[in-house]
Amino acid sequence: MFAVLKVLQSLGVKMQSFALRVTCIAVLALANVGCAITGSDKDLVTPPASMVQPTKTGIVLDSLPPPRRKLDVSVYNFPDLTGQNKSNDSFAEFSRALTQGGSSILTDVLVKAGGGAWFDVAERADLQPLLQERQIIQNTRTALEGKKAASLSPLRFAGIILEGGVIGYDTNETTGGIGANYLGLGGNLQYRQDIITVALRAVSVQTGRVLASVTTTKIVYSVNLSGSGFQFAAIDHLLQADVGFTKNSPATLAVREGVQLAVYSLIFEGVKNGLWEFKDPAAGAEFMRLLELQKKAVAPTPIVASADIPRTPTASPVVAK
């Protein structure tokens, strides 16, 4: 740190500058924090782990009115069908561009739909460990109790299989930017728009017929804001500073919201086809009307009764005596 200060002073930079003082203090503070192990309790920079933040579509999906009867469904797989790897201009990248845990995301969304009132999800994605654990329990009972050992209750089966996956990831669908420079000071703004496409269908286990099918899209934004400036600190000595900030929408969260809208739309496709129905048809009809009108998940605005509207008290007139 002191070596940096000496270099700046040798270039003729005056340390009386308030901005330069603040910059040096910040660099020194970050250097001291860097001595702590990243992610430990002594790390003052890295935030602790947190729960996944709810999406706008997820909030509406969780607030859906309950059905007349819960649906028994199963999810075997929900793969990434795009096959795309992360882009890298320097070397070959073998990491996938999108999440490979689509079935876990879909299962979590189904369990929480309508506050947990819409679906009973039977475990099928990792069925082998479940069957193996049941076999261990049965063998242990037989070893302790002999032939009189009680058998485990049968597994719950599903009447509907949910299939599909992430079928599209179109990068650089829209790109652009703007920038300007004047007397050594300038700024630059760049953005990029990608599109993720999700497909979901409900298949009848008894007949194999596709009962309903939907396709949704989710836009992923990337924004870069940068600025630069230079000034002659002394003769033949140029001081230049650059600053930048980049914000990328998480692709996994975008896949999750695309799946949420797919489940939301699939529910209403089944209602229109007479496959299932809301416990309160009038409450569900308002959600369906907004979905068909705006093509996205929107919660109806609650109607406020006139008696619930607060009234502004009227001031009493002042009478001169």
Backbone bond lengths (Angstrom), bond angles and torsions (degrees), N, CA, C in turn:
res aa  C-N    CA-C-N  psi(-1)  N-CA   C-N-CA  omega(-1)  CA-C   N-CA-C  phi
1 M - - - 1.458 - - 1.522 110.64 -
2 F 1.357 116.29 -46.54 1.459 119.49 179.17 1.513 111.65 -66.34
3 A 1.335 116.38 -29.38 1.459 119.22 176.14 1.517 111.01 -65.48
4 V 1.338 117.29 -37.61 1.460 121.27 177.52 1.520 110.51 -63.93
5 L 1.341 116.63 -40.77 1.467 120.14 179.75 1.519 111.12 -64.23
6 K 1.330 117.07 -39.41 1.464 120.21 179.36 1.521 111.58 -65.69
7 V 1.343 116.30 -37.70 1.461 119.66 178.39 1.515 110.61 -64.27
8 L 1.340 116.19 -43.09 1.459 119.88 179.19 1.515 111.86 -63.61
9 Q 1.342 116.47 -40.18 1.453 119.51 178.98 1.528 111.63 -68.03
10 S 1.335 117.25 -33.88 1.467 120.30 178.38 1.517 111.91 -67.47
11 L 1.365 115.71 -25.41 1.455 119.70 177.75 1.523 112.06 -84.25
12 G 1.321 116.74 1.03 1.458 118.89 178.58 1.498 113.78 86.50
13 V 1.356 118.42 14.51 1.454 121.38 -179.89 1.522 108.28 -82.75
14 K 1.295 117.38 126.12 1.455 122.57 -178.15 1.523 109.76 -81.88
15 M 1.326 114.38 129.69 1.451 119.14 -178.07 1.518 112.20 -79.02
16 Q 1.350 117.03 -1.23 1.462 118.74 176.81 1.523 111.53 -72.44
17 S 1.323 117.43 -11.45 1.454 120.12 -179.99 1.525 109.87 -65.87
18 F 1.316 116.17 124.11 1.466 120.83 -177.73 1.527 111.05 -63.65
19 A 1.345 117.30 -41.87 1.459 120.82 -178.44 1.522 111.10 -62.62
20 L 1.326 116.19 -39.03 1.465 119.39 -179.15 1.516 110.60 -69.29
21 R 1.305 116.73 -37.08 1.469 119.66 177.36 1.531 110.95 -62.27
22 V 1.324 115.61 -45.16 1.467 119.73 -179.96 1.518 111.01 -61.92
23 T 1.343 116.23 -40.26 1.462 120.35 179.63 1.526 111.36 -63.45
24 C 1.314 117.20 -43.54 1.460 120.52 -179.72 1.522 111.34 -65.10
25 I 1.331 116.88 -39.46 1.462 119.93 178.65 1.520 111.01 -64.41
26 A 1.348 116.36 -40.52 1.464 120.25 179.66 1.522 111.19 -64.55
27 V 1.333 117.18 -42.83 1.465 120.94 178.57 1.518 111.01 -62.21
28 L 1.346 117.10 -41.52 1.457 121.03 179.11 1.520 111.45 -64.82
29 A 1.349 116.86 -39.49 1.462 120.64 179.75 1.527 110.89 -65.59
30 L 1.333 116.46 -42.67 1.463 119.46 178.72 1.520 111.34 -65.26
31 A 1.336 117.38 -35.28 1.462 120.39 178.89 1.519 111.18 -65.46
32 N 1.342 117.03 -38.35 1.458 120.18 179.05 1.524 111.12 -70.10
33 V 1.346 116.36 -39.70 1.455 119.51 178.72 1.517 111.17 -65.18
34 G 1.342 117.12 -33.00 1.456 121.09 -178.53 1.512 113.60 -63.24
35 C 1.351 117.64 -16.28 1.456 120.04 178.65 1.527 111.68 -70.62
36 A 1.341 117.66 -24.61 1.464 120.85 178.26 1.527 110.41 -77.69
37 I 1.321 115.60 151.00 1.455 120.89 179.10 1.517 108.56 -68.90
38 T 1.326 115.93 129.67 1.458 120.91 -177.65 1.523 110.67 -62.84
39 G 1.338 115.44 127.83 1.451 121.17 179.29 1.511 114.64 90.03
40 S 1.330 118.56 -6.36 1.457 120.73 179.18 1.525 110.36 -81.08
41 D 1.341 116.07 176.27 1.456 119.69 -179.18 1.520 112.55 -69.72
42 K 1.343 117.58 -16.82 1.459 121.10 177.95 1.523 112.76 -90.46
43 D 1.313 116.88 -4.53 1.462 120.98 178.91 1.524 108.44 -80.66
44 L 1.347 116.36 115.51 1.464 121.23 -177.17 1.519 112.76 -90.68
45 V 1.325 118.07 -4.96 1.461 121.40 -175.48 1.526 111.79 -100.58
46 T 1.343 116.52 -47.87 1.462 120.65 -175.93 1.525 110.49 -71.88
47 P 1.336 118.88 123.07 1.472 120.33 179.14 1.520 110.94 -74.15
48 P 1.326 118.35 156.13 1.471 120.80 177.86 1.520 111.26 -71.98
49 A 1.329 115.57 166.86 1.465 120.71 177.95 1.527 110.11 -64.65
50 S 1.316 115.77 150.58 1.464 121.12 -178.37 1.521 109.21 -141.04
51 M 1.310 116.19 163.40 1.448 121.90 177.17 1.531 110.03 -70.78
52 V 1.330 116.20 156.03 1.462 120.53 179.15 1.526 109.01 -65.41
53 Q 1.321 115.40 130.03 1.455 120.17 -178.53 1.535 109.96 -69.94
54 P 1.326 117.74 139.52 1.468 120.09 179.52 1.527 111.36 -68.71
55 T 1.324 116.65 146.99 1.457 122.06 176.47 1.531 109.20 -95.89
56 K 1.325 115.83 166.14 1.462 120.45 179.73 1.533 110.47 -63.20
57 T 1.333 116.06 -41.68 1.466 119.52 178.63 1.520 111.31 -68.26
58 G 1.321 116.71 -38.38 1.456 120.14 -179.85 1.518 113.13 -63.66
59 I 1.330 117.04 -36.52 1.460 120.34 179.31 1.528 110.31 -64.11
60 V 1.334 116.31 -41.85 1.470 119.73 179.23 1.525 110.55 -68.52
61 L 1.341 117.03 -40.80 1.464 120.55 179.58 1.518 111.52 -61.71
62 D 1.332 116.93 -41.15 1.462 120.40 -179.30 1.523 112.30 -69.65
63 S 1.334 117.10 -19.60 1.465 120.42 -178.71 1.526 113.04 -96.10
64 L 1.338 117.74 8.42 1.462 120.41 179.50 1.534 111.64 -61.16
65 P 1.333 118.00 143.62 1.470 119.76 173.99 1.520 110.36 -63.07
66 P 1.321 118.72 151.77 1.469 121.49 -176.20 1.530 111.76 -71.89
67 P 1.337 117.26 157.20 1.473 120.39 176.64 1.517 110.83 -83.77
68 R 1.325 114.85 171.48 1.461 119.16 176.45 1.534 110.20 -70.08
69 R 1.333 115.40 -31.17 1.458 120.12 179.17 1.524 108.75 -149.18
70 K 1.333 116.54 139.06 1.461 121.25 179.92 1.525 110.65 -66.61
71 L 1.349 115.51 147.46 1.459 120.91 -179.29 1.526 109.78 -99.88
72 D 1.341 116.25 131.91 1.468 121.87 175.59 1.524 108.35 -90.56
73 V 1.338 116.50 113.35 1.465 121.44 -176.60 1.522 109.31 -129.44
74 S 1.322 114.93 163.63 1.465 121.59 175.28 1.521 109.51 -140.02
75 V 1.338 115.62 151.89 1.462 122.75 179.29 1.526 107.37 -127.92
76 Y 1.325 116.73 113.71 1.457 120.73 177.87 1.531 111.48 -87.58
77 N 1.324 115.74 -42.27 1.461 119.05 -177.46 1.520 108.80 -159.99
78 F 1.312 115.84 147.41 1.460 121.86 175.29 1.529 106.61 -143.25
79 P 1.334 117.09 77.83 1.471 120.83 -166.54 1.525 113.29 -83.61
80 D 1.321 113.12 167.30 1.459 121.81 168.94 1.519 107.32 -86.66
81 L 1.330 116.86 106.25 1.463 122.03 -176.24 1.528 112.86 -92.85
82 T 1.318 117.42 3.49 1.472 119.79 -179.61 1.522 111.74 -76.78
83 G 1.339 117.44 -34.17 1.460 120.91 -179.00 1.505 114.47 68.48
84 Q 1.327 118.66 16.44 1.465 121.23 -176.45 1.519 111.19 -88.36
85 N 1.333 115.49 143.06 1.455 122.65 174.03 1.519 109.79 -100.09
86 K 1.318 115.64 163.59 1.457 120.08 176.32 1.526 110.20 -63.25
87 S 1.323 115.84 138.05 1.458 120.08 -179.83 1.522 110.25 -78.19
88 N 1.313 115.91 138.12 1.463 121.85 178.83 1.514 107.88 -152.89
89 D 1.325 116.49 124.28 1.463 121.28 -178.60 1.519 113.41 -82.59
90 S 1.345 117.50 -13.52 1.460 120.47 -174.64 1.523 113.05 -93.12
91 F 1.341 116.75 -38.76 1.465 119.56 -177.00 1.524 108.72 -152.92
92 A 1.325 115.37 169.50 1.462 121.19 -179.46 1.528 109.95 -71.24
93 E 1.319 116.53 127.44 1.463 122.83 -178.56 1.520 109.42 -108.99
94 F 1.349 116.11 124.45 1.459 120.57 -177.52 1.524 112.29 -104.42
95 S 1.325 117.73 -0.47 1.461 120.53 175.83 1.521 109.09 -76.71
96 R 1.314 115.74 141.86 1.455 120.66 -178.73 1.520 110.55 -71.76
97 A 1.330 115.31 147.69 1.460 120.56 -179.37 1.521 111.51 -74.11
98 L 1.342 117.89 -27.89 1.458 121.97 -177.99 1.525 110.12 -121.22
99 T 1.319 114.56 163.65 1.462 120.48 -178.55 1.522 111.52 -62.21
100 Q 1.336 115.44 146.28 1.456 121.91 175.77 1.532 111.77 -101.39
101 G 1.318 116.21 8.13 1.466 120.60 -179.79 1.511 112.78 -107.12
102 G 1.328 116.54 44.59 1.456 120.28 -177.74 1.514 113.71 -62.82
103 S 1.339 117.33 -37.25 1.466 119.64 -178.87 1.527 111.27 -66.23
104 S 1.330 116.99 -36.06 1.468 119.91 177.89 1.523 110.71 -67.54
105 I 1.339 116.86 -39.13 1.464 120.16 178.07 1.520 110.45 -65.10
106 L 1.336 117.48 -46.11 1.458 120.80 -179.46 1.522 111.41 -62.48
107 T 1.324 117.38 -41.55 1.462 120.59 178.86 1.519 111.25 -62.20
108 D 1.324 116.90 -43.24 1.463 120.80 -179.97 1.530 110.99 -64.13
109 V 1.329 116.72 -40.22 1.463 120.57 178.96 1.524 110.92 -65.38
110 L 1.321 117.12 -41.68 1.472 120.74 -179.93 1.524 111.66 -64.55
111 V 1.318 116.76 -41.49 1.460 120.52 -178.05 1.532 110.99 -63.12
112 K 1.348 117.03 -33.09 1.463 121.00 -175.50 1.526 113.60 -95.21
113 A 1.325 118.26 -4.84 1.470 120.75 -176.55 1.526 110.74 -62.62
114 G 1.332 115.56 130.98 1.452 120.05 180.00 1.507 113.44 62.71
115 G 1.352 116.38 31.07 1.459 119.23 -177.50 1.516 113.26 69.36
116 G 1.352 116.78 25.59 1.459 121.41 -179.33 1.510 114.53 85.07
117 A 1.342 117.39 12.20 1.466 120.75 -175.22 1.519 113.87 -97.27
118 W 1.349 118.44 -7.32 1.459 118.85 -171.73 1.520 114.54 -96.85
119 F 1.322 119.26 -38.95 1.466 120.52 -170.12 1.525 111.28 -129.21
120 D 1.331 115.40 140.18 1.463 124.20 163.41 1.523 106.24 -105.50
121 V 1.328 116.46 110.12 1.467 121.34 -173.34 1.522 109.43 -96.14
122 A 1.318 116.44 122.63 1.462 122.40 175.68 1.526 109.06 -89.27
123 E 1.322 116.91 133.07 1.461 121.54 -177.78 1.540 110.40 -70.24
124 R 1.325 115.03 121.34 1.459 120.86 177.58 1.525 112.50 -136.25
125 A 1.330 118.48 -17.99 1.461 120.08 -177.58 1.532 111.45 -64.84
126 D 1.343 117.27 -40.74 1.472 122.56 176.32 1.524 108.28 -121.28
127 L 1.313 115.86 65.91 1.456 120.89 -174.65 1.526 112.21 -74.39
128 Q 1.339 118.38 -33.70 1.460 121.13 -175.87 1.526 112.73 -61.73
129 P 1.349 120.41 -46.09 1.480 118.52 176.21 1.518 112.95 -61.10
130 L 1.333 117.67 -35.23 1.465 120.86 178.45 1.526 110.82 -64.55
131 L 1.331 117.21 -46.12 1.466 120.80 179.46 1.529 111.33 -65.10
132 Q 1.332 116.24 -37.28 1.462 119.85 -179.84 1.529 111.03 -66.73
133 E 1.336 117.09 -40.57 1.462 120.47 179.12 1.526 111.01 -66.88
134 R 1.326 116.92 -38.16 1.464 119.97 176.39 1.526 111.23 -64.50
135 Q 1.327 116.55 -36.38 1.465 120.42 178.65 1.530 110.69 -67.32
136 I 1.341 116.54 -37.62 1.469 119.96 178.37 1.525 110.41 -64.64
137 I 1.328 115.80 -42.66 1.470 119.59 179.42 1.526 110.47 -63.06
138 Q 1.329 117.30 -43.51 1.462 120.60 -179.05 1.522 111.51 -65.98
139 N 1.335 117.20 -40.62 1.473 120.15 178.37 1.526 110.98 -64.89
140 T 1.336 117.22 -38.08 1.467 120.54 179.07 1.520 110.88 -66.38
141 R 1.321 116.90 -42.37 1.467 119.75 177.19 1.526 111.70 -62.15
142 T 1.313 115.69 -41.16 1.467 119.44 -179.46 1.523 111.29 -66.76
143 A 1.340 116.94 -37.33 1.466 120.32 179.64 1.519 111.50 -68.20
144 L 1.345 118.24 -31.29 1.456 120.94 -177.62 1.528 112.26 -88.90
145 E 1.332 117.39 -37.99 1.460 121.16 -172.20 1.528 113.44 -111.21
146 G 1.319 117.33 -7.28 1.453 119.78 179.10 1.519 112.12 76.73
147 K 1.310 115.28 -150.27 1.455 120.15 -176.37 1.537 112.87 -70.33
148 K 1.332 116.74 -15.70 1.461 119.97 179.87 1.530 112.36 -83.56
149 A 1.305 117.87 2.59 1.468 121.12 -177.87 1.522 110.19 -63.87
150 A 1.313 115.81 134.51 1.469 120.86 179.46 1.523 110.30 -72.94
151 S 1.310 114.93 142.95 1.468 120.20 178.89 1.528 110.41 -84.59
152 L 1.302 115.10 155.46 1.457 119.93 176.33 1.527 109.98 -69.52
153 S 1.304 115.40 152.25 1.465 119.54 176.53 1.523 109.09 -66.55
154 P 1.319 118.32 148.62 1.476 120.31 -177.06 1.528 111.66 -65.83
155 L 1.324 115.09 154.77 1.457 120.56 177.28 1.518 110.33 -67.15
156 R 1.314 115.24 148.40 1.455 120.97 176.61 1.524 108.77 -75.03
157 F 1.327 115.96 134.58 1.463 119.02 178.47 1.527 109.50 -106.83
158 A 1.313 115.04 162.62 1.465 121.24 -176.16 1.522 109.68 -113.40
159 G 1.320 115.50 146.48 1.454 120.20 175.73 1.506 113.24 -91.51
160 I 1.343 116.11 -13.92 1.472 121.17 -177.89 1.519 108.74 -134.59
161 I 1.335 116.09 134.04 1.456 122.31 173.11 1.526 108.07 -105.36
162 L 1.330 116.44 130.08 1.459 121.70 176.52 1.519 108.80 -98.58
163 E 1.315 116.46 123.01 1.458 122.45 -177.63 1.527 109.89 -128.63
164 G 1.326 115.62 170.31 1.461 121.58 179.94 1.510 110.21 138.34
165 G 1.324 116.56 -147.94 1.458 121.14 -179.90 1.509 110.91 160.69
166 V 1.333 114.34 -176.90 1.465 121.14 174.64 1.525 106.46 -84.72
167 I 1.318 117.57 111.86 1.465 121.24 -170.56 1.527 113.18 -103.78
168 G 1.320 118.41 -5.03 1.459 118.95 -178.55 1.505 112.32 -156.97
169 Y 1.343 115.57 141.15 1.461 122.36 173.76 1.524 106.75 -143.63
170 D 1.327 116.15 91.81 1.461 122.77 -176.88 1.524 109.28 -93.69
171 T 1.335 115.67 108.42 1.459 120.84 -178.67 1.519 110.71 -89.47
172 N 1.328 114.68 153.42 1.467 122.12 178.30 1.531 111.52 55.60
173 E 1.318 115.96 39.09 1.463 119.02 178.28 1.528 110.45 -64.26
174 T 1.321 116.03 -36.75 1.460 121.82 174.93 1.518 108.26 -142.19
175 T 1.325 116.49 131.20 1.462 121.86 177.03 1.518 108.94 -133.50
176 G 1.310 115.79 157.03 1.460 119.68 179.01 1.509 111.05 179.58
177 G 1.312 115.08 -179.31 1.454 120.08 179.51 1.514 111.91 177.50
178 I 1.328 114.99 172.34 1.458 121.94 178.83 1.519 108.00 -152.47
179 G 1.320 116.24 146.56 1.459 120.85 -179.33 1.504 111.66 -159.92
180 A 1.318 115.91 160.78 1.464 121.19 179.95 1.522 108.77 -158.17
181 N 1.335 116.17 150.07 1.460 122.94 177.69 1.530 108.90 -136.51
182 Y 1.342 114.74 141.82 1.466 119.24 178.92 1.516 108.86 -151.99
183 L 1.326 115.52 121.00 1.467 122.71 177.46 1.528 112.21 52.07
184 G 1.306 115.53 45.75 1.457 120.25 175.52 1.515 115.22 85.83
185 L 1.330 119.09 -6.07 1.452 122.35 178.88 1.523 109.32 -114.83
186 G 1.321 116.64 138.11 1.466 118.82 -178.74 1.510 112.23 -163.35
187 G 1.304 114.42 165.06 1.457 121.52 178.72 1.517 110.66 -139.74
188 N 1.321 116.00 161.13 1.460 121.15 -176.89 1.523 108.91 -146.97
189 L 1.326 116.47 133.52 1.459 122.60 178.28 1.520 108.49 -125.57
190 Q 1.344 116.72 126.57 1.451 122.57 178.85 1.534 108.86 -130.37
191 Y 1.317 115.95 146.73 1.456 120.03 178.98 1.524 109.63 -142.33
192 R 1.345 113.88 158.34 1.457 121.41 178.46 1.519 108.83 -143.72
193 Q 1.308 116.05 145.03 1.459 121.74 -178.03 1.522 109.91 -126.71
194 D 1.332 116.15 123.48 1.461 123.07 175.12 1.533 109.10 -113.27
195 I 1.327 116.42 160.63 1.464 121.54 -178.61 1.528 109.20 -129.80
196 I 1.330 115.61 128.37 1.463 122.96 176.14 1.528 108.27 -108.65
197 T 1.331 116.60 131.37 1.461 121.90 -178.19 1.524 109.58 -116.20
198 V 1.337 115.63 131.60 1.464 122.50 -177.55 1.526 108.86 -122.87
199 A 1.328 116.74 136.33 1.467 122.68 177.27 1.518 109.23 -120.38
200 L 1.338 116.34 139.90 1.458 121.62 -179.25 1.528 108.68 -144.49
201 R 1.339 116.68 137.71 1.458 121.06 179.02 1.531 109.74 -141.27
202 A 1.321 115.19 150.99 1.462 122.79 177.33 1.523 109.01 -107.80
203 V 1.333 116.34 126.08 1.468 122.43 -176.29 1.521 109.21 -117.69
204 S 1.328 116.38 131.94 1.456 121.43 177.82 1.530 109.97 -73.63
205 V 1.323 116.62 130.11 1.465 120.98 179.59 1.528 110.62 -70.48
206 Q 1.296 119.13 -36.51 1.465 122.48 -176.24 1.523 112.47 -71.05
207 T 1.332 117.34 -41.40 1.467 120.12 -174.26 1.523 113.44 -110.86
208 G 1.333 118.44 -19.29 1.458 120.55 -175.68 1.517 113.70 79.22
209 R 1.313 117.18 5.11 1.468 120.83 -178.74 1.517 110.11 -79.19
210 V 1.332 115.54 140.03 1.458 120.82 175.28 1.526 107.70 -76.39
211 L 1.320 116.25 112.89 1.462 121.18 -175.68 1.525 112.48 -78.43
212 A 1.320 116.32 -39.00 1.466 121.37 -178.89 1.515 108.78 -157.84
213 S 1.328 116.46 150.02 1.465 121.62 -179.20 1.517 109.15 -147.24
214 V 1.342 115.70 136.82 1.468 121.23 -179.58 1.526 109.07 -137.85
215 T 1.329 115.03 157.16 1.467 122.66 175.72 1.517 108.31 -135.89
216 T 1.333 116.76 131.25 1.460 121.84 -178.57 1.525 110.12 -127.70
217 T 1.328 115.81 160.19 1.462 121.83 177.11 1.520 109.55 -129.57
218 K 1.317 115.64 152.62 1.463 123.18 177.30 1.523 108.70 -138.19
219 I 1.330 116.59 129.60 1.457 122.35 -179.42 1.525 109.57 -88.03
220 V 1.333 115.86 135.66 1.463 122.89 177.66 1.522 107.67 -115.05
221 Y 1.329 116.39 124.08 1.464 121.65 -177.89 1.522 110.53 -104.75
222 S 1.349 114.48 146.24 1.458 122.40 171.41 1.523 107.31 -133.29
223 V 1.338 116.63 126.94 1.462 122.12 -175.97 1.516 108.79 -127.94
224 N 1.339 116.03 135.38 1.461 122.52 177.07 1.520 108.91 -125.63
225 L 1.318 116.68 123.43 1.460 123.26 178.30 1.523 108.34 -120.35
226 S 1.309 116.75 123.94 1.462 120.89 -177.42 1.524 109.92 -139.69
227 G 1.305 114.55 157.53 1.458 121.49 178.06 1.514 110.24 -148.26
228 S 1.316 116.63 155.22 1.460 121.45 -179.38 1.526 109.34 -149.30
229 G 1.305 114.17 157.56 1.458 120.27 177.64 1.511 110.51 -160.49
230 F 1.322 116.71 153.69 1.467 120.38 177.38 1.519 109.18 -141.19
231 Q 1.353 113.99 155.83 1.449 121.42 -179.79 1.511 108.77 -152.88
232 F 1.322 115.60 143.59 1.453 120.63 177.33 1.521 108.54 -77.31
233 A 1.345 115.94 109.83 1.458 120.63 178.39 1.517 111.75 -77.43
234 A 1.294 116.56 -28.40 1.465 122.67 177.84 1.520 107.04 -161.06
235 I 1.304 115.39 178.62 1.453 119.06 179.77 1.533 109.20 -64.72
236 D 1.315 115.16 128.36 1.462 122.23 -179.65 1.525 112.98 63.55
237 H 1.313 117.38 18.87 1.462 120.81 177.04 1.524 108.43 -128.23
238 L 1.320 114.89 117.86 1.455 121.21 -176.58 1.528 110.02 -111.28
239 L 1.329 116.40 125.15 1.459 122.00 177.00 1.523 108.63 -102.13
240 Q 1.340 116.75 122.91 1.447 122.38 -178.04 1.524 109.66 -124.46
241 A 1.318 116.61 139.65 1.465 122.82 179.80 1.523 109.25 -131.34
242 D 1.333 115.52 140.84 1.466 122.56 178.39 1.523 109.04 -130.65
243 V 1.306 115.86 144.28 1.453 122.34 176.78 1.525 108.25 -142.12
244 G 1.308 115.82 145.10 1.470 119.47 -178.17 1.512 112.07 -153.04
245 F 1.307 114.49 158.55 1.461 121.34 -179.74 1.520 108.11 -147.84
246 T 1.330 116.66 131.47 1.463 122.36 179.70 1.522 109.47 -125.92
247 K 1.335 115.97 135.04 1.461 122.10 178.82 1.520 108.91 -127.71
248 N 1.333 116.15 119.74 1.461 122.01 179.41 1.524 109.26 -116.53
249 S 1.310 116.48 130.16 1.462 120.24 175.01 1.529 109.02 -68.05
250 P 1.344 118.91 131.14 1.469 120.36 -179.14 1.528 111.11 -62.82
251 A 1.331 115.77 127.02 1.470 120.15 -179.02 1.523 111.42 -66.70
252 T 1.342 117.60 -35.77 1.462 120.24 -179.98 1.523 110.89 -65.90
253 L 1.325 116.84 -39.85 1.464 119.91 177.53 1.525 110.76 -67.55
254 A 1.343 117.01 -33.73 1.467 120.17 176.55 1.527 110.75 -66.75
255 V 1.334 117.51 -40.35 1.466 120.24 176.28 1.525 110.33 -62.97
256 R 1.312 116.42 -40.03 1.462 120.31 179.58 1.533 111.13 -61.95
257 E 1.333 116.92 -44.43 1.464 119.07 -179.54 1.526 110.91 -69.09
258 G 1.340 117.08 -34.28 1.464 119.22 174.72 1.520 111.97 -63.53
259 V 1.332 116.84 -39.17 1.469 120.95 177.02 1.525 110.12 -67.39
260 Q 1.322 117.27 -39.65 1.468 120.55 178.95 1.520 111.56 -61.17
261 L 1.328 116.94 -43.21 1.460 119.49 178.47 1.527 110.97 -67.91
262 A 1.345 117.10 -33.66 1.461 120.34 177.63 1.533 110.90 -64.80
263 V 1.332 117.53 -44.41 1.465 120.70 177.63 1.527 110.15 -64.56
264 Y 1.315 116.23 -41.79 1.468 121.62 179.36 1.528 110.49 -60.11
265 S 1.335 116.36 -46.66 1.464 120.60 -179.42 1.524 111.71 -68.83
266 L 1.344 116.53 -36.37 1.461 120.41 -179.67 1.533 111.38 -64.03
267 I 1.327 116.20 -36.39 1.470 119.72 177.71 1.525 110.33 -59.47
268 F 1.327 116.58 -44.10 1.461 119.46 -177.26 1.527 111.78 -76.89
269 E 1.329 118.13 -26.72 1.458 120.09 172.83 1.526 110.35 -63.94
270 G 1.335 116.35 -41.17 1.454 119.61 176.99 1.522 113.19 -67.43
271 V 1.335 116.36 -34.45 1.471 119.73 177.49 1.524 109.69 -66.16
272 K 1.336 117.41 -43.12 1.464 120.30 -179.84 1.523 112.13 -66.17
273 N 1.353 116.54 -32.12 1.459 120.61 -179.97 1.526 113.14 -86.17
274 G 1.328 117.24 0.95 1.457 120.67 179.04 1.518 114.07 74.87
275 L 1.342 118.63 21.25 1.462 121.43 -178.77 1.520 111.32 -81.65
276 W 1.317 118.26 -36.49 1.458 124.18 176.06 1.517 107.76 -150.41
277 E 1.308 117.47 172.94 1.457 120.45 -175.12 1.524 110.69 -150.50
278 F 1.321 114.63 161.33 1.457 120.76 177.34 1.532 110.02 -77.73
279 K 1.311 114.73 151.41 1.457 119.70 173.87 1.528 110.47 -64.57
280 D 1.340 115.45 -36.48 1.460 122.21 174.10 1.528 107.44 -116.85
281 P 1.339 119.07 94.30 1.468 120.83 -176.06 1.517 113.77 -57.86
282 A 1.330 118.71 -33.11 1.455 120.91 -178.84 1.529 111.21 -66.93
283 A 1.338 117.25 -39.06 1.462 120.46 179.12 1.528 111.14 -67.85
284 G 1.344 117.37 -39.67 1.454 120.02 178.33 1.507 113.28 -71.13
285 A 1.338 117.74 -29.13 1.464 121.20 -178.94 1.516 111.62 -64.47
286 E 1.324 117.61 -33.93 1.468 120.41 179.78 1.522 110.93 -68.80
287 F 1.341 117.79 -39.48 1.463 121.23 175.08 1.529 110.08 -62.10
288 M 1.339 117.01 -43.03 1.461 121.12 -179.04 1.525 111.31 -65.32
289 R 1.312 117.41 -38.59 1.469 120.34 179.94 1.520 111.01 -63.06
290 L 1.319 117.66 -42.09 1.458 121.03 179.71 1.531 111.42 -69.86
291 L 1.346 117.50 -34.31 1.459 120.47 177.53 1.525 110.70 -64.80
292 E 1.320 117.95 -45.04 1.458 121.39 179.93 1.525 111.73 -69.32
293 L 1.321 117.41 -27.63 1.457 121.23 -178.17 1.518 112.13 -80.59
294 Q 1.336 117.63 -44.27 1.461 121.85 -173.64 1.527 113.83 -107.40
295 K 1.333 117.95 -7.03 1.472 122.96 178.38 1.527 112.36 60.16
296 K 1.308 116.74 30.29 1.459 121.87 175.57 1.522 108.72 -155.66
297 A 1.332 115.88 168.77 1.460 120.36 -177.80 1.522 109.72 -78.80
298 V 1.324 115.65 117.36 1.456 122.03 -179.97 1.521 108.00 -134.55
299 A 1.328 116.52 130.83 1.458 120.80 178.31 1.520 109.53 -84.58
300 P 1.318 117.51 138.43 1.469 120.06 177.70 1.523 111.02 -62.75
301 T 1.321 115.77 145.33 1.455 120.77 177.15 1.514 108.98 -77.80
302 P 1.334 117.98 123.79 1.469 118.91 -179.37 1.517 110.82 -64.95
303 I 1.330 114.77 140.42 1.455 120.74 179.47 1.524 109.10 -84.36
304 V 1.315 115.55 124.05 1.458 121.39 -178.38 1.518 108.59 -91.69
305 A 1.326 116.74 123.61 1.451 120.89 178.44 1.516 110.55 -68.06
306 S 1.326 115.35 152.30 1.462 119.18 -177.53 1.514 111.72 -63.48
307 A 1.340 116.84 -29.82 1.458 119.35 179.65 1.513 112.42 -70.97
308 D 1.396 116.99 -21.86 1.456 120.71 -178.88 1.516 112.68 -88.09
309 I 1.340 118.38 -9.57 1.457 120.66 -177.94 1.518 108.75 -78.62
310 P 1.341 117.83 121.21 1.472 118.71 -179.88 1.519 110.58 -67.54
311 R 1.273 114.74 139.01 1.448 121.05 179.96 1.522 110.55 -103.33
312 T 1.318 115.12 141.12 1.459 120.34 179.36 1.515 108.82 -78.38
313 P 1.327 117.64 123.94 1.465 118.99 -178.84 1.522 110.93 -64.48
314 T 1.327 114.71 139.00 1.458 120.88 179.90 1.519 108.97 -88.61
315 A 1.313 116.45 130.51 1.462 120.70 -179.26 1.521 110.44 -71.14
316 S 1.286 116.34 140.34 1.473 121.34 178.68 1.527 109.78 -72.65
317 P 1.323 117.39 139.03 1.461 118.92 179.73 1.521 111.57 -65.74
318 V 1.305 114.25 144.37 1.460 120.84 179.30 1.517 108.00 -91.87
319 V 1.316 117.59 124.02 1.458 123.49 -178.48 1.521 108.68 -106.92
320 A 1.311 116.94 124.79 1.462 121.63 179.97 1.501 110.20 -74.71
321 K 1.280 116.88 135.78 1.467 121.33 179.58 1.526 109.28 -97.14
